[in-house]
Amino acid sequence: MNRPDTCDNCKRKIENKDKVTVIIPNVEVTNKMSEPDTIHLKLSKYSLTTRAMKVYCSKCLNPKNYIGEDDA
């Protein structure tokens, strides 16, 4: 997938090998799994290229601020 090489928040240029956080809206979930208490996120290569997504640099949105080690 190609997109502009800037953070959607601060507009900082994203360089090769930078770590970013991507938010993808409208991901469908199914819980019809063989394992209890699990879900499957329906996310295909096609869906990634057709959905509007936001890309944030590590300074604007760091997952560690929202997801603890116990959550991952």
C-alpha positions in Angstrom: 0.0 0.0 0.0 1.3 3.4 -0.9 0.4 6.6 1.0 2.0 9.9 1.9 5.1 9.6 4.0 4.0 11.9 6.8 2.4 11.5 10.2 -1.3 12.3 10.0 -1.1 14.3 13.2 2.1 16.3 13.3 3.1 16.0 9.6 6.6 14.8 10.5 8.3 12.9 7.6 8.3 9.2 8.3 11.7 7.6 7.4 12.6 4.1 6.4 12.6 1.7 9.4 10.6 4.2 11.6 8.0 2.5 13.9 4.5 3.8 13.4 1.0 3.1 14.8 -1.8 2.6 12.2 -5.4 2.9 13.0 -7.7 1.0 10.7 -11.5 1.8 11.0 -14.4 -0.6 10.1 -12.7 -3.9 10.9 -15.3 -6.6 11.1 -15.2 -9.1 14.0 -16.5 -12.6 14.2 -16.6 -14.7 17.4 -17.4 -17.9 15.6 -14.2 -19.6 16.7 -13.3 -23.0 18.0 -11.6 -21.4 20.9 -13.8 -19.8 23.6 -13.4 -16.2 24.4 -11.6 -15.3 21.2 -12.4 -13.2 18.2 -11.2 -13.1 14.6 -10.6 -9.8 12.9 -11.5 -9.9 9.3 -8.7 -8.0 7.7 -7.4 -8.9 4.2 -4.8 -7.3 2.0 -7.7 -5.9 -0.1 -9.4 -4.4 2.9 -6.1 -2.6 3.9 -5.8 -1.0 0.5 -9.4 0.2 0.4 -9.9 1.5 3.9 -9.0 5.0 5.1 -6.3 4.6 7.7 -4.4 7.0 9.9 -0.7 6.6 10.4 0.9 8.2 13.5 4.6 8.5 14.3 5.9 7.2 17.6 6.0 10.7 19.1 2.3 11.3 18.4 0.8 7.9 19.3 2.8 5.3 21.2 1.0 2.1 21.9 2.9 1.6 25.2 0.8 4.6 26.5 -2.4 2.6 25.9 -1.5 -1.1 26.0 0.3 -2.5 29.0 2.4 -5.6 29.0 -0.5 -7.6 30.5 -2.7 -6.5 27.6 -0.4 -7.7 24.8 
